[in-house]
Amino acid sequence: MSTCFLLNHNTVLYVRLQILKHDLPRRLRDFIPLYVASVSATEASETMCENFMLVLNLLLKEVYDIPSKLKFMTDGSLEESIEKDSVLIYEFCFRVLIMSGRTELTCATLSTLDALLLWMPLDNFFESSLLDLLLENFRWEQYSNIVLRCLIKVAVLEFPDICTMQDMYSKFMKVLPRHIRTLETISEVKPALLMGLEYLISISYVDDIDVYKGCSYFWNLFALVLMESQLKFGYPMKIAKMMGLKRMPWSPGMGDRRVSRFMMRKQLYVDLMSKLRMLMISRMAKPEEVLIVEDRTGNIVCETIKYNDVIESDKIKDIMIYLSHLYPEDTEMQVKILNLLGEQLNSKDLDLNNFNRLCWAIGSISGSMMEEQENNFLAPVIDGLLNFFGCINCKNFRSVIAINIMYVVGQYPRLLRARWELLKTVVNILFEFMRETHPGVQAMACDTFLKIVQGCKHKFVIVQVGENKPLISELLSLLPDLSERFELHQIHTVFESFGHMIQTESDSQKKDAYLKKLMKLPNQKWGEIIGLSKDYGFLKDHDLIRKMLKILQINTSVASSIGEEFESQFFFLFDDMCAVYRKSSLLICSSIQGGGSYASETSNMKLLRYKDATAKDEVLDVFSCSSDVVTKNFDDYPEHCVNFFSLARALVAQNCPALVKLPFQKRMMDSIIWALRRTETNIAETGLNLLLDLLKMFQKLESCNQFYQTYYLTILQEIFAVLTDTFHILQFELHVMVLQHLFCLVVGNNGLLTEPLWDADILPHEPFIDNEDFVRDYTEKLIAPFYKQYERVSKVVDTMFRCSDKLGSLKRYMRSFLFELDEFSLQDVDHLVYQESYQMEALNREKRQKIMLFIMGH
């Protein structure tokens, strides 16, 4: 009976806590002090005290476990309040630990303390005897796990959710690199440090994915720290600029001393880093470029699901590159790889797993060697792989070897640029692989061809020594036969590859000739379809529509790679495309009008969607037809909607003169307003980006005042509507960007709008000083329904305008504004925190990529 009562009691408490979470931050400031006081009054009863401690633990985990969220969501007052309350909870927990003799109560108190460490000031921890109390309890098995969690949180000064020993091990791996620098400076500790790192090398070989991921995280961070230190000494000015620093990492007088210390630090890890290289090779994960896997029956099949091994592969490649630049004199790795490969190629029984890992490792270290070293290393590797492929008859083995050959050669464009004969041999082999029917081989041959062309494209359009004509001429003659064998995405890849080659040709006549030869077959098929009917009756034929779509997609692939030189091909299609687009839009509209909503669901209607990316006046009628289709039948044509707005953005980017004409302008704004209200993320974001482009365009035109007099208030109202409705929170940042633009147009003497935004005939008795005064008043009326006290509304709007000069400040305040609305709960705004965290991670990744690109070039 008591168990059921406790379960029901905890359920009720959990529901109440969910209500409290929704009510943050309005009630939390008063709730905690009162609750702790009531708990303290029941210390005489250990059973009741345990029950209250469980409630506190639940409260801390459910409500307080949001420090990063509160940092982004509020102005800091709530965070300060929680830190003060945490002291009260801490003092209570401390008293219970001293007085309690009951195991259950001690466990509950330690769990509460574990959650509390998220907020408790560390001074309180070290000034009391709690550390000694924890160490004393650590001796007992029933308390050791939870005590260890508390100690780790204090030691690492970071507080994730740690639930298991595996989590604690992972956290230890992440925090260890921060303390190594301190250990290096203590001579008595260095032997123990090196021994510990040797043990970690051995642990990294353990066949457990979680253990290895923790180790790989450590080794990646450790190698990166060493690499950054070397770059600072070698290229201080460039690295300071790359990392966003406003000054040099050190003063000029400190340089020699710091370089000396760094060289000693590098020397300390010479032997260890050599072992780390071989560890990385042995744990190499399958790269993303490799498209085949071995299934459960041992057959080689095309991969259909991507696994997370790609992340580990990237980490390993980064480590290998860091180590090669830190210790370029260590050539032992290359020698061992060549020996291991030789053993595999000469073995009677080929071990596919070991062979794959070895080839992946060879590809992963591209860019980590000097050019001469790379040539000496790769020549025997590629020769050995090609000879081995010619000696193997087993179909499965041949496909595996072919895939590995393509992966390896695709990673070394520098080597192929330097050796023409090798490049030509590789390309000819790729064209042979394109004829293979084994799953994955043909697709990877096309992908590898594109990758090699991107790295060596200029080599294909010049006449090499010993050749009669450029290689592109020979390859174009092979294309018609190969095209019949390809799937559609492979055709796109190959045509894009030829576009890259043609783009590098400096002779305009040759370039045009290559383009015509490339597009000869698609143009021929296009002409055949267009010539079937003058009234475009073929648009009712499913098969013909699909063929037209394929041809247009091929043109898109070539245009994306060839750039402006695609102009001649574009004008070859332009008139036909406009006519087809116009006719298809009219067909869609007439079909829906005649057949009702079900007519839009027919396969023929869904096929009538095309992409046009021009900004010529001739496509304005196409835009008008499309706007009707988009705004009236949005559920049936999501892709059409996105493409329509892409066309609109192209018109804006080209400052199309028709945009200033009122009828066309209204169609554009109606479409944008429709997009803002949609809950589909891609459509809403595309509409907001288009709106920003349009606002910036009109800001520079003479008709600026006229446009904003017509649409300023409408845009402001719509943005606040979607910003506060909880359905469009994923577009929060774009909403704030639009608000900042609107506010900056009217703020202070720098406001660009010189004409009043209000109509004096409608508001004769409410004179405003200027546009800023009017917009402030209008904004207050928009958000007033969210507040009970109007004085608060005025302060909120004042802060919005005060923060509008900096996007970051306005974003932080608008998060706080949403956080305080009754319509929003913590769950509703979680993704704002995730979005901010993602952006911060993206910035860190960008910095690491800049470092990687920098060291790859030196």
C-alpha positions in Angstrom: 0.0 0.0 0.0 2.8 2.4 0.9 4.6 1.6 -2.4 1.6 2.5 -4.4 1.1 5.6 -2.4 4.7 6.6 -3.0 4.4 5.9 -6.8 1.3 8.0 -7.0 2.8 10.7 -4.9 5.9 10.9 -7.2 3.7 11.0 -10.3 1.8 14.0 -8.9 5.0 15.7 -8.0 6.4 15.1 -11.5 3.2 16.6 -13.1 3.5 19.7 -10.8 7.1 20.1 -11.8 6.2 20.1 -15.5 3.7 22.9 -14.7 6.5 24.8 -12.9 8.8 24.4 -15.8 6.2 25.9 -18.1 5.8 28.8 -15.6 9.6 29.7 -15.7 10.9 32.2 -14.8 7.9 33.9 -13.2 7.4 31.7 -10.1 10.7 30.0 -9.6 12.3 32.9 -7.7 9.9 32.5 -4.8 9.4 28.7 -5.0 12.8 27.4 -4.0 13.4 29.4 -0.7 9.9 28.5 0.6 10.3 24.8 -0.3 13.8 24.5 1.2 12.5 26.1 4.4 9.7 23.6 4.6 12.2 20.7 4.0 14.5 22.0 6.8 11.6 22.0 9.2 11.1 18.2 8.8 14.7 17.0 9.7 13.5 15.2 12.7 11.8 12.6 10.5 14.3 10.8 8.3 11.6 9.2 6.2 10.0 12.5 5.4 13.3 14.1 4.9 14.2 11.4 2.3 10.9 12.0 0.5 11.6 15.7 0.4 15.2 15.0 -0.8 13.8 13.0 -3.7 11.6 15.9 -4.6 14.5 18.3 -4.5 16.5 15.9 -6.7 13.7 15.7 -9.2 13.4 19.5 -9.1 17.1 20.0 -9.7 17.2 17.6 -12.6 14.0 18.8 -14.2 14.2 22.5 -13.6 17.7 23.5 -12.7 19.5 21.3 -15.2 19.3 24.1 -17.8 22.3 26.5 -17.2 23.2 26.8 -20.8 19.6 27.5 -21.7 19.2 30.2 -19.1 22.4 31.8 -20.3 20.9 32.2 -23.7 17.3 32.9 -22.7 17.4 35.5 -20.0 19.1 38.7 -19.0 20.9 36.9 -16.1 18.5 37.7 -13.2 17.1 34.3 -13.0 20.5 32.7 -13.2 21.6 34.8 -10.2 18.5 33.8 -8.3 19.1 30.1 -8.8 22.8 30.4 -7.7 21.6 32.0 -4.5 19.0 29.3 -3.9 21.6 26.6 -4.6 23.5 27.8 -1.5 20.4 27.1 0.7 20.0 23.6 -0.8 23.7 22.9 -0.4 23.6 23.8 3.3 20.7 21.6 3.9 22.3 18.7 2.1 25.5 19.2 4.1 23.6 19.0 7.4 21.8 15.8 6.3 25.0 14.1 5.3 26.5 14.8 8.7 23.4 13.7 10.7 22.0 10.8 8.7 22.6 7.2 9.5 20.1 5.8 7.0 21.5 4.4 3.7 18.5 5.5 1.6 18.6 9.0 2.9 22.3 9.4 2.3 22.0 8.1 -1.3 19.1 10.5 -2.0 21.2 13.4 -0.5 24.3 12.6 -2.6 22.1 12.4 -5.7 20.7 15.8 -4.9 24.2 17.2 -4.3 25.3 15.7 -7.7 22.5 17.6 -9.5 23.2 20.7 -7.4 26.9 21.0 -8.5 25.5 22.5 -11.8 24.9 25.7 -9.9 26.7 25.8 -6.6 29.6 28.3 -6.4 32.8 26.2 -6.0 34.0 28.4 -3.2 31.3 26.9 -1.0 32.5 23.5 -1.9 36.1 24.0 -0.9 35.5 26.3 2.1 33.5 23.6 3.8 34.5 20.1 4.9 32.2 18.5 2.2 35.2 17.2 0.2 36.4 15.2 3.2 32.8 14.0 3.8 32.6 12.8 0.2 35.9 11.0 0.4 34.8 9.3 3.6 31.7 8.0 1.9 33.6 6.9 -1.2 34.9 3.9 0.8 31.4 2.4 0.9 30.3 0.5 -2.1 26.7 1.7 -2.0 27.9 5.3 -2.2 31.1 5.1 -4.4 29.5 5.6 -7.8 27.5 8.7 -6.9 30.4 10.2 -4.9 32.7 9.7 -7.9 30.3 11.5 -10.1 30.3 14.4 -7.7 34.1 14.5 -7.6 34.5 14.4 -11.4 32.1 17.3 -11.8 34.2 19.4 -9.4 37.5 18.3 -10.9 36.6 19.1 -14.5 34.6 22.2 -13.9 32.0 21.1 -16.5 28.8 19.4 -15.7 27.2 17.1 -18.2 24.7 14.4 -17.4 26.9 11.6 -16.1 25.0 8.4 -15.4 27.4 5.5 -15.8 31.1 4.8 -15.4 31.3 4.8 -19.2 30.1 8.4 -19.2 32.7 9.3 -16.5 35.5 7.7 -18.6 34.3 9.6 -21.7 34.4 12.9 -19.7 37.8 12.1 -18.3 39.1 11.7 -21.9 37.7 15.1 -22.8 39.2 16.9 -19.8 42.6 15.2 -19.7 44.3 17.3 -22.5 43.7 20.5 -20.4 45.8 19.3 -17.6 48.7 17.7 -19.5 50.4 21.1 -20.1 50.6 21.5 -16.3 52.0 18.0 -15.9 54.7 18.6 -18.6 56.2 21.4 -16.5 56.9 19.2 -13.5 60.0 17.1 -14.1 59.1 14.6 -11.4 55.8 13.8 -13.1 57.0 13.5 -16.7 57.8 9.7 -16.5 54.4 9.0 -15.1 52.8 11.2 -17.7 54.5 9.3 -20.6 53.7 6.0 -19.0 50.0 7.0 -18.7 49.9 8.0 -22.3 51.5 4.6 -23.3 48.8 2.9 -21.3 46.2 5.0 -23.2 47.7 3.8 -26.5 47.2 0.3 -25.4 43.6 1.0 -24.2 42.9 2.5 -27.6 43.4 -1.0 -29.1 40.6 -2.4 -27.0 37.8 -3.7 -29.2 35.0 -1.6 -27.7 33.5 1.3 -29.7 32.8 3.5 -26.8 36.2 3.1 -25.3 37.8 3.8 -28.6 35.7 6.9 -29.3 36.8 8.4 -26.0 40.4 7.7 -26.8 40.1 9.1 -30.3 38.6 12.3 -29.0 41.6 12.7 -26.6 44.2 12.0 -29.3 42.5 14.4 -31.8 42.5 17.2 -29.2 46.0 16.4 -28.0 47.4 16.5 -31.5 45.5 19.6 -32.4 46.9 21.5 -29.4 50.4 20.6 -30.4 49.7 21.6 -34.0 48.2 25.0 -33.0 51.3 25.7 -30.9 53.6 24.9 -33.8 51.6 27.1 -36.2 51.7 30.0 -33.8 55.5 29.9 -33.8 55.9 29.4 -37.5 53.2 31.7 -38.8 52.1 34.0 -35.9 50.5 36.8 -37.9 48.5 34.5 -40.2 47.3 32.3 -37.4 46.3 35.3 -35.2 44.2 36.6 -38.1 42.8 33.1 -38.8 41.8 32.5 -35.2 40.2 36.0 -34.9 42.7 37.4 -32.5 43.3 41.2 -32.4 46.9 40.9 -31.5 49.9 38.5 -31.7 49.8 35.4 -29.5 53.0 36.7 -27.8 55.3 39.7 -27.8 58.4 39.7 -30.1 60.8 39.4 -27.1 59.2 36.2 -25.9 59.6 34.3 -29.2 62.9 32.5 -28.8 62.2 31.3 -25.3 58.8 30.0 -26.3 60.1 28.3 -29.4 62.8 26.5 -27.3 60.2 25.3 -24.8 57.9 24.1 -27.6 60.7 22.1 -29.3 61.4 20.4 -26.0 57.7 19.6 -25.7 57.7 18.1 -29.2 60.8 16.0 -28.4 59.1 14.6 -25.3 56.4 12.9 -27.5 58.5 11.6 -30.4 58.2 7.9 -29.7 54.7 8.2 -28.5 53.5 9.9 -31.7 55.1 7.2 -33.8 53.0 4.6 -32.0 50.0 6.8 -32.3 50.4 6.8 -36.1 50.2 3.0 -36.3 47.3 3.0 -33.9 45.3 5.3 -36.2 46.1 3.0 -39.2 44.9 -0.1 -37.4 41.6 1.6 -36.3 40.9 3.2 -39.7 37.1 3.5 -40.4 35.5 3.2 -43.8 35.6 6.6 -45.6 32.4 8.2 -46.9 33.7 7.9 -50.5 33.7 4.1 -50.4 30.3 2.9 -51.6 30.4 -0.8 -51.1 30.2 -3.0 -48.0 30.3 -6.7 -47.2 26.9 -8.1 -46.2 26.2 -10.9 -43.7 26.5 -13.6 -46.3 30.0 -12.3 -47.4 28.8 -10.8 -50.7 30.0 -7.3 -51.7 27.0 -5.0 -52.1 26.3 -1.3 -52.6 25.9 0.5 -49.3 22.4 1.8 -48.8 22.7 3.3 -45.3 25.5 5.6 -44.2 27.0 4.8 -40.8 28.8 7.1 -38.3 32.2 5.7 -39.2 32.6 8.7 -41.4 33.1 10.9 -38.3 35.8 8.6 -36.9 37.5 8.5 -40.3 37.7 12.3 -40.4 39.2 12.4 -36.9 41.8 9.9 -37.8 42.7 11.8 -41.0 43.1 15.0 -39.0 45.3 13.3 -36.5 47.5 11.8 -39.2 47.9 15.2 -40.9 48.7 16.9 -37.6 51.4 14.3 -36.8 52.9 14.4 -40.3 53.4 18.2 -40.0 54.6 17.9 -36.4 57.1 15.2 -37.1 57.9 15.2 -40.9 61.2 13.5 -40.3 59.4 10.3 -39.1 59.2 8.2 -42.3 58.8 4.9 -40.4 55.1 5.0 -41.0 55.4 5.0 -44.8 57.8 2.1 -44.7 55.5 0.0 -42.5 52.5 0.7 -44.8 54.4 -0.4 -47.8 55.6 -3.6 -46.1 52.0 -4.3 -44.9 50.6 -3.7 -48.4 53.3 -5.9 -49.9 52.3 -8.8 -47.5 48.7 -8.4 -48.5 49.3 -8.4 -52.3 51.7 -11.4 -52.1 49.4 -13.4 -49.8 47.5 -16.4 -51.2 44.5 -15.7 -49.0 43.5 -12.0 -49.2 42.1 -10.7 -46.0 39.6 -8.1 -47.2 39.2 -6.3 -43.9 42.9 -5.8 -43.4 43.3 -4.9 -47.1 40.5 -2.3 -46.9 41.9 -0.7 -43.7 45.3 -0.4 -45.2 44.0 1.2 -48.4 41.8 3.6 -46.4 44.8 4.5 -44.3 46.8 5.2 -47.4 44.1 7.5 -48.7 43.6 9.2 -45.3 47.1 10.5 -45.1 46.9 12.5 -48.3 48.2 16.0 -47.8 50.3 15.0 -44.8 53.5 14.5 -46.8 55.8 16.7 -48.8 55.5 16.4 -52.5 58.7 14.4 -53.1 57.9 12.1 -50.2 54.4 11.6 -51.6 55.7 10.7 -55.0 58.1 8.1 -53.6 55.4 6.6 -51.4 52.4 6.5 -53.8 54.2 5.3 -57.0 54.7 1.7 -55.7 51.3 1.7 -54.0 49.4 2.5 -57.1 51.5 0.3 -59.4 51.0 -2.6 -56.9 47.3 -2.2 -56.8 46.9 -2.0 -60.6 49.0 -5.1 -61.1 47.1 -6.9 -58.4 43.8 -6.0 -60.0 44.9 -7.5 -63.3 45.8 -10.8 -61.6 42.5 -11.4 -59.7 39.6 -13.2 -61.3 37.1 -13.4 -58.4 34.3 -10.9 -59.0 34.0 -9.9 -55.4 37.7 -9.4 -55.0 38.0 -7.4 -58.2 35.2 -5.0 -57.1 36.9 -4.5 -53.7 40.3 -3.8 -55.3 38.7 -1.5 -57.9 36.9 0.5 -55.2 40.2 0.8 -53.2 42.1 1.9 -56.3 39.6 4.6 -57.0 39.6 5.8 -53.3 43.4 6.0 -53.2 43.9 7.8 -56.5 41.1 10.2 -55.7 42.9 11.4 -52.6 46.1 12.4 -54.3 45.3 15.0 -57.1 48.7 16.7 -56.5 50.4 13.5 -57.5 48.3 13.1 -60.6 48.9 16.7 -61.6 52.6 16.1 -61.4 52.6 12.8 -63.4 50.7 13.0 -66.7 51.1 9.4 -67.7 49.7 8.3 -64.3 46.8 10.7 -64.7 45.9 9.4 -68.1 46.2 5.7 -67.0 43.9 6.4 -64.0 41.3 8.2 -66.1 41.3 5.3 -68.7 40.8 2.8 -65.9 38.0 4.9 -64.4 36.2 4.8 -67.8 36.6 1.0 -67.8 35.2 0.9 -64.3 32.2 2.9 -65.5 31.3 -0.1 -67.7 31.3 -2.4 -64.7 27.9 -3.8 -63.6 28.9 -4.7 -60.1 26.9 -2.6 -57.5 28.8 0.5 -56.4 31.8 0.3 -58.8 30.2 2.3 -61.5 28.8 4.9 -59.1 32.2 5.4 -57.4 34.0 5.6 -60.8 31.8 8.5 -61.7 32.3 10.2 -58.3 36.1 9.6 -58.5 36.2 11.0 -62.0 34.6 14.2 -60.8 37.0 14.5 -57.9 40.0 14.0 -60.1 38.8 16.5 -62.7 38.2 19.1 -60.0 41.8 18.7 -58.9 43.4 18.4 -62.3 41.0 20.0 -64.7 43.5 22.1 -66.6 45.4 19.0 -67.6 42.5 17.8 -69.7 42.4 20.7 -72.1 46.0 21.1 -73.1 48.0 19.0 -75.5 50.5 17.0 -73.4 53.9 15.9 -74.5 53.7 12.9 -76.8 49.9 13.5 -77.5 48.2 14.7 -80.6 45.1 16.3 -79.0 43.8 17.2 -75.5 42.5 14.3 -73.5 39.0 16.0 -73.3 38.6 15.3 -77.0 39.1 11.6 -76.6 36.8 11.4 -73.5 34.0 13.3 -75.2 33.9 10.8 -78.0 33.4 8.0 -75.4 30.5 9.8 -73.7 27.5 8.8 -75.9 28.2 5.1 -75.4 28.7 5.4 -71.7 25.6 7.6 -71.1 23.3 4.7 -72.0 24.8 2.7 -69.1 24.5 5.4 -66.4 21.7 6.1 -64.0 20.5 9.6 -63.9 22.6 10.8 -60.9 25.7 9.3 -62.6 24.9 11.2 -65.8 24.8 14.5 -63.8 28.1 13.7 -62.2 29.9 13.0 -65.5 28.4 16.0 -67.3 29.4 18.2 -64.4 33.0 16.8 -64.6 33.2 17.8 -68.3 31.8 21.2 -67.4 34.8 21.7 -65.1 37.2 20.8 -67.8 35.6 23.2 -70.4 35.6 26.0 -67.9 39.4 26.0 -67.7 39.8 26.3 -71.5 41.1 29.8 -72.3 40.3 29.8 -76.1 36.6 30.8 -76.4 36.2 29.1 -79.7 37.5 25.8 -78.4 35.4 26.2 -75.3 32.2 26.7 -77.3 33.1 23.7 -79.5 33.6 21.5 -76.5 30.3 22.6 -75.0 28.4 21.9 -78.2 30.0 18.5 -78.5 29.1 17.7 -74.8 25.5 18.9 -75.2 24.9 17.4 -78.7 23.0 14.4 -77.6 20.8 16.2 -74.9 20.1 19.0 -77.4 19.1 16.5 -80.1 16.6 14.8 -77.8 15.3 18.2 -76.6 14.7 19.3 -80.2 12.9 16.1 -81.0 10.5 16.6 -78.1 9.8 20.3 -78.8 9.2 19.5 -82.4 6.4 17.1 -81.7 3.7 19.7 -81.3 3.5 23.5 -81.8 0.8 23.8 -79.1 2.9 21.8 -76.6 0.4 19.0 -76.4 3.3 16.7 -75.4 3.0 18.2 -71.9 0.2 15.7 -71.3 2.5 12.8 -72.0 4.2 11.4 -68.8 7.1 9.9 -70.5 8.0 13.0 -72.5 7.7 15.2 -69.5 10.2 12.9 -67.6 12.6 13.0 -70.6 12.4 16.8 -70.6 13.1 17.0 -66.9 16.2 14.8 -67.3 17.5 17.0 -70.1 17.0 20.2 -68.0 18.7 18.5 -65.0 21.7 17.7 -67.2 21.9 21.3 -68.3 21.7 22.4 -64.6 24.7 20.1 -63.8 26.8 21.5 -66.6 25.8 25.1 -65.8 26.8 24.7 -62.2 30.4 23.7 -63.2 31.0 25.7 -66.3 29.7 29.1 -65.0 29.1 32.1 -67.3 30.4 30.2 -70.4 27.2 28.3 -70.3 25.5 31.3 -71.9 25.4 30.0 -75.5 23.7 26.7 -74.4 21.3 28.7 -72.2 20.1 30.8 -75.0 19.6 27.7 -77.1 17.0 26.5 -74.6 15.7 29.9 -73.3 12.7 30.5 -75.6 11.6 26.9 -75.4 11.9 26.9 -71.6 9.9 30.0 -71.1 7.1 28.7 -73.4 7.1 25.3 -71.7 7.0 26.9 -68.2 4.2 29.3 -69.1 2.2 26.5 -70.7 2.7 24.1 -67.9 1.6 26.7 -65.3 -1.6 27.4 -67.2 -2.3 23.7 -67.6 -2.0 23.2 -63.8 -4.3 26.2 -63.1 -6.9 25.1 -65.6 -6.8 21.5 -64.5 -7.4 22.4 -60.9 -10.2 24.8 -61.8 -11.9 22.2 -63.9 -11.3 19.1 -61.8 -11.2 20.4 -58.2 -8.7 19.7 -55.5 -8.2 16.1 -56.6 -6.9 17.1 -60.0 -3.8 18.5 -58.4 -2.9 15.0 -57.1 -2.7 13.4 -60.5 0.8 12.2 -61.6 0.7 14.4 -64.7 0.1 17.6 -62.6 3.0 16.7 -60.2 5.3 16.3 -63.2 4.6 19.8 -64.5 7.3 21.4 -62.3 10.3 23.1 -63.7 13.2 25.1 -62.5 14.1 28.5 -64.1 16.9 30.6 -62.7 17.0 33.7 -64.9 16.1 37.4 -64.2 15.0 38.5 -67.7 11.9 40.5 -68.1 10.5 37.8 -70.4 9.9 35.4 -67.4 7.7 37.9 -65.5 4.6 36.3 -66.9 5.9 32.9 -65.8 6.4 34.4 -62.3 2.8 35.6 -62.3 1.4 32.2 -63.3 3.5 30.5 -60.8 2.5 32.8 -57.9 -1.1 31.8 -58.4 -0.2 28.1 -58.4 2.0 28.5 -55.3 -0.3 30.5 -53.1 -3.5 28.6 -53.9 -2.2 25.0 -53.9 0.7 25.0 -51.6 0.1 21.5 -50.1 0.4 19.8 -53.5 3.6 21.5 -54.7 6.2 21.9 -52.0 9.1 21.6 -54.4 7.4 24.0 -56.8 7.2 26.5 -54.0 10.9 26.4 -53.2 11.8 26.7 -56.8 9.4 29.6 -57.3 11.1 31.5 -54.5 14.5 30.7 -55.9 13.3 32.4 -59.1 12.0 35.3 -57.1 15.4 35.7 -55.4 17.1 35.6 -58.7 14.9 38.5 -59.9 15.7 40.5 -56.8 19.5 39.8 -57.1 19.4 41.2 -60.6 17.4 44.3 -59.5 14.7 43.5 -62.0 13.0 46.8 -63.1 9.6 45.2 -62.9 9.9 44.9 -59.1 9.1 48.6 -58.7 5.9 48.3 -60.6 3.0 48.1 -58.2 1.0 45.1 -59.6 4.1 42.9 -59.7 5.3 44.3 -56.4 2.0 43.2 -54.8 2.2 39.7 -56.2 5.7 39.4 -54.8 4.7 40.6 -51.3 1.6 38.5 -51.2 3.7 35.4 -52.0 6.2 36.3 -49.3 3.5 36.9 -46.6 2.1 33.5 -47.6 5.5 31.9 -47.2 6.1 33.4 -43.7 2.9 31.8 -42.4 3.8 28.3 -43.7 5.0 25.8 -41.1 7.2 23.9 -43.6 10.7 25.0 -42.6 12.2 25.2 -46.1 9.4 27.3 -47.5 9.3 29.7 -44.5 13.1 30.1 -44.5 13.2 30.7 -48.3 10.4 33.3 -48.0 12.2 35.1 -45.2 15.5 35.1 -47.1 13.6 36.5 -50.1 12.1 39.2 -47.9 15.5 40.2 -46.5 16.9 40.5 -50.1 13.9 42.5 -51.2 14.1 44.9 -48.2 17.8 45.5 -48.9 17.1 46.1 -52.5 14.4 48.7 -51.9 16.6 50.4 -49.3 18.8 51.5 -52.2 16.1 52.6 -54.6 14.4 56.0 -55.0 11.1 54.3 -54.4 12.2 53.3 -50.9 9.7 55.6 -49.1 6.8 54.5 -51.3 7.5 50.8 -50.7 7.9 51.1 -47.0 4.8 53.3 -46.6 2.9 50.5 -48.2 4.4 47.4 -46.6 6.4 48.4 -43.5 3.5 47.9 -40.9 2.3 44.8 -42.7 5.8 43.2 -42.5 6.2 44.2 -38.9 2.9 42.8 -37.9 3.5 39.5 -39.7 6.9 39.0 -38.3 5.7 39.5 -34.7 2.8 37.1 -35.4 5.0 34.3 -36.5 7.7 35.1 -34.0 5.3 34.6 -31.0 3.1 31.8 -32.3 5.4 28.8 -31.3 5.0 27.2 -34.7 7.8 29.1 -36.5 10.4 29.2 -33.8 12.9 27.4 -36.1 13.1 30.7 -38.1 13.8 32.8 -35.0 17.1 34.1 -36.3 15.7 35.2 -39.6 12.8 36.9 -37.8 15.2 38.9 -35.7 17.2 39.9 -38.8 14.0 41.3 -40.4 13.1 43.1 -37.2 16.6 44.6 -36.9 16.3 45.9 -40.5 13.0 47.5 -39.9 14.0 49.1 -36.6 17.2 50.5 -38.1 15.3 52.2 -40.9 13.6 54.5 -38.4 16.0 54.7 -35.4 17.5 58.1 -34.6 18.7 60.7 -37.1 20.2 57.9 -39.3 16.8 56.6 -40.3 16.6 56.2 -44.1 12.8 56.8 -44.3 12.1 60.5 -44.8 8.3 60.2 -45.3 5.9 59.4 -42.4 4.8 55.8 -42.2 1.4 56.7 -40.7 -1.6 58.2 -42.5 -2.5 61.6 -41.1 -6.0 61.3 -42.3 -6.6 58.1 -40.3 -4.7 59.2 -37.2 -5.4 63.0 -37.0 -5.4 63.2 -33.2 -2.2 61.2 -32.6 0.7 63.3 -33.8 4.1 61.5 -33.7 7.4 63.2 -33.5 9.0 61.0 -36.2 8.8 57.5 -37.7 10.7 56.0 -34.7 8.1 57.4 -32.3 5.3 55.9 -34.4 6.9 52.5 -34.8 7.5 52.3 -31.1 3.9 53.0 -30.4 2.7 50.5 -33.1 5.1 47.8 -31.7 3.8 48.4 -28.1 0.2 47.8 -29.3 1.3 44.6 -31.1 2.9 43.0 -28.0 0.6 44.6 -25.3 -1.8 41.5 -25.3 1.1 39.4 -23.9 1.5 41.6 -20.7 -0.8 42.5 -17.9 1.1 45.7 -17.0 1.5 48.3 -19.8 4.5 49.8 -18.1 6.4 46.6 -18.8 5.5 46.8 -22.5 7.1 50.2 -22.9 10.3 48.9 -21.3 10.4 45.9 -23.5 10.0 48.0 -26.7 12.7 50.5 -25.5 15.1 47.6 -25.0 14.3 46.2 -28.5 15.2 49.5 -30.1 18.2 50.0 -27.9 19.6 46.6 -29.0 18.7 47.0 -32.7 22.2 48.3 -33.6 23.8 44.9 -33.0 22.2 41.7 -34.2 23.7 39.6 -31.4 22.3 41.9 -28.7 18.9 41.9 -30.3 18.9 38.1 -30.7 19.7 37.7 -27.0 17.0 40.1 -25.9 14.4 38.6 -28.2 15.1 35.2 -26.7 14.5 36.6 -23.3 11.3 38.2 -24.6 10.0 34.9 -25.8 11.1 33.1 -22.7 8.8 35.3 -20.6 5.7 34.8 -22.7 3.0 32.6 -21.3 2.7 30.9 -24.6 6.2 29.5 -24.5 7.7 26.9 -22.2 11.3 25.7 -21.8 10.5 22.9 -24.2 9.3 25.3 -26.8 12.6 27.2 -26.8 15.0 24.3 -26.4 15.9 24.4 -30.1 17.0 28.1 -29.8 19.7 26.9 -27.4 20.6 24.0 -29.7 20.7 26.4 -32.7 23.1 28.8 -30.8 25.2 25.8 -29.7 25.2 24.5 -33.3 26.4 27.9 -34.6 29.2 28.0 -32.0 30.3 24.5 -33.0 30.1 25.6 -36.6 32.4 28.5 -35.9 34.9 26.1 -34.1 34.7 23.7 -37.0 35.4 26.6 -39.4 38.5 27.6 -37.4 39.7 24.0 -37.5 39.1 23.8 -41.2 41.1 27.0 -41.8 44.0 25.6 -39.8 43.8 22.3 -41.8 43.7 24.2 -45.1 46.6 26.3 -44.0 48.9 23.4 -43.0 47.9 21.5 -46.1 49.4 24.3 -48.1 52.7 24.4 -46.3 
